[in-house]
């Protein structure tokens, strides 16, 4: 069963939401955060990217930078830019992109569910990134940003959501950079709170969609606090961490593409010939070509687009990992032909989220920065859940969820 609980969210007054809210810490770098925050002292970047309050070039992992995050978090509360709700409650968070809206429930998930595997992962995490977020959680004693979960479709939860979204939302704004709309409602009726808790308790699992490092960090700090508390009872607030949970059928995974700096010593003709061993290679010309189905890839090389279709026998549709296009391309192109063995550490490859469009792949190759680009057909939610349910791990840089959760709408304190 999946344990969730309501909580007393810390959040901006309605009139300040657009000044406080921000993109997640991990989708932009320090310079971008500095530019986006500008002279806005209420921007959440002062808490999640506190290096912007130091001279350019300051190490974002320096102790004084984490301490600044805590100082700014306290300042935001003292100034009334963040205010804690008086009642434990849930929240409904809606995101609208390209005319499609998905409705999530903001809950506190249970640390023990993460530790036991009831909250299922599909990616490996890196210890350095875990430790960075653990330091941030520790110093603030709070989950400043939520993680992004999926759950099996549930009619009763859909009914609860439907009963609130006809009313005026607490927050309703459109982000300037991408034009995506974000709305928040408060679920404060005791009967509805009980239904949400009960329905989650019937679910065998929740699935991490995005935010594996934040999930790990939040759970590990919660366990750390439990281990260090001689009077630990199990109902303390640190036993929970904040997540936004969406029905799996509402979520869309978009493509996550690759750009490579060289052809491993091969000429363009030799590279195309090597590809023909495992793929049907078709030249498509100068117009952008997008993959049309699983096992079909798009290659951009020397000003031309190509369709690559994996030949029968090069993949295993009965293997949840072997069937993935990221596995096929990693094994048969990046490894076998280009000698790129480790996607996590190689400096010869970079990754481009599909939200940027295939035109971004073309731009990076045409600029001379990269030699070739490879676009993949997106993974499905069913594939993600199958992999998580079988205890498998996806290869690196497989899934890209959009829209990203905005940060600063709700914060969860651990005490």
Buried (B, 14 or more C-beta within 10 A) or exposed (E): EBBBBBBBBBBBEEEBBBBBBBBBBBEBEBEBBBEBBEEBBBBBBBBBBBBBBBEEEBEBEEEEBBEBBBBBBEBBBEEEBBBEBEEBBBBBBBBBBEEEEBBBBBBBBBBBBBEEEBBBBBBEBEEEBBBBBBBBBBBBBBBBBBBBBBBBEBEEBBEBBEBBEEEEBBBBBEBEEEEBBBBBBBBBBEEBBEBBBEBBEEBEBBBBBBBBBBBBBBBBBBBBBBEEEEEEEEEBBBBBBBBBBBBBEBBBBBBBBBBBBBBBEBEEEEBBEBBEEBBEBEEBEEEBBBBEEBBBBBBBBEEBBBBBBBBEEBBEEEEBBEBBBBBBBBBBBBBEBBEBEEBEEBEBBBEBBBBBBBEBBBBBBEEEEBBBBBBBBBBEBEBBBBBBBEEEEBBBBBBBBBBBBBBBBBBBBBE
